[in-house]
Amino acid sequence: MPVSSSANSDDAFAEVKAKVDLVKVVQEHVRLTKRNRELWGLCPFHQEDSPSFKVNPQMQSWYCFGCQRHGDVFTFVELIEKTDKRGALQTLAERAGVELRKLSPEQRERSDDRKRLLAMLKLAAQYYEYVLWSSPAGEPGRRLLVQRQVGEETARRFQLGYAPAGRGFAEYLRAKKRSLAFTARTVHQDEQRKYINSPETPSYVKGRVIFALDLAKDEIARRGHAVLMEGQFDVITAHQFGVGNSVASSGTALTEDQVRLLKRFTDELLLVFDADRAGQQAMRKAAVLASQHGMRTRAATLPDGMDPDEFLRSSGAQAAERWQAVVDSAPSSFEAGVAQDIAGFNPSNANQMEIVAGRLREWIGLFPEGLRDGYVEVAERRTGISRHLLLRAPEPKRELKQAPNGLSRQIAGKKTTVSRYLLQLLAVNPAAFERIRTKLTPEELDDEDRGIYLRMLETYDRAGASGLENELGGYPAEVQDLIRRAWAAPPPNVDGQVAEELVARLRLDRMKGRHSGIIRELSEAERGREAERVARLEAEARELARAINDMERSS
Ligand SMILES: [Zn+2]
């Protein structure tokens, strides 16, 4: 380690600052996306859904528009590690390989403690690995690995060791004149601790660690999603069989901290949970929790109730291919929940319909408001239960809000409309303009959405699919907010097909609105005995009803 030439601490700050890159430091905690010359992400210092945290690589500075916090790399580390300026300097100096002269006795002690612990953990890992591979005592462990089809390379990557009964390591340590109480289990888990922001906690904290995240992170980036399994051994087998983006929550139900940790690496989780009731309950909880942090989840089902370990080992050479089929066919977790709720349901039985609608209302209600509108659509399509029934809130106050005019699109008291959903979809997937632009007349959109639609379309025409990202700064603030929110928490499905369905739905709603308008006019005309007008309106209403009928049948 090169020794800093300066005893002066200002110089030490400058030297460290010159050697570390703010972007890299931030990226260990925040996933950044490039827009123009700046990098954006979700602020780690306050709760938010749309990115307002900005890093400027040229200036090596950061700023959050949400909580107004800002600063340089030292300020960032100070806040994220909940330390002081000196503590941040120490952390970053270690990282940059700059040795600091004037440490306080406590700082020196803390730093030494940490080094001692890490050295000890490394020693233990090496010892148990040595036992596994090179000692007769490791024979049962080697046999077990052969039996589970885990090769040496995978086992070494996971730093698997074997702890035979007795006091092997303690004696080994005594021989080395050290002592420390910990278990073999701790060894690997501590290795991942660098992803946890808790320097004040020098030991493994259950519920804050994701098993194998360190080994899986590159593959997660490559495949665009992480596979979350229940068992740690499932994960080891998965890596052995090429599913290198697999991780597990460490022996607990998925926690908020773990979701935040995962979100630094991906927006999508594939949940592979046991097919039994407990497993499926856990899947639902994980899906809801992840959605609250703006993550999408899908739920995979393995054939014959197998767990991932059994499934992959029994697939042998076809493992990769069969796994891909599982991934491809996995529905969203929301849909998987719907499928469970409607299993064995007979739609012609009114009583059953009521029960199932109740279950679905409850399921939908667990998700963040911004998702519910889209989920109601999905549930309606999937079950044939009318959206009116799926939306009916239990409180009478809310029921009143549901004006029975057929056009009410107030979702659970929140105004997320079909028209708004379409805008969100187009913000996330501007290419969908191609599918709908000739099918949609702007008049069919809600009044407040029409201008936004036209402006987005204009940007798209002029600047292409990336135009919105580049020109967002020029949009009115509330529109920027709408679009950023859509980016941070996209609607459940954003493909062109769905855009077309939404457009059809808008047209249908508009036609229904016109139809009830004509019916109102008709009764007026009847009261006034205007025979000619009545005849004309009747013909119009019939025509419209037929068109509505056709449309509903074809969708
Ligand atoms: Zn902030």
Residues whose N, C-alpha, C, O or C-beta is under 5 A from the ligand:
A	BS01	ZN	C43 F45 H46 C64 G66 C67
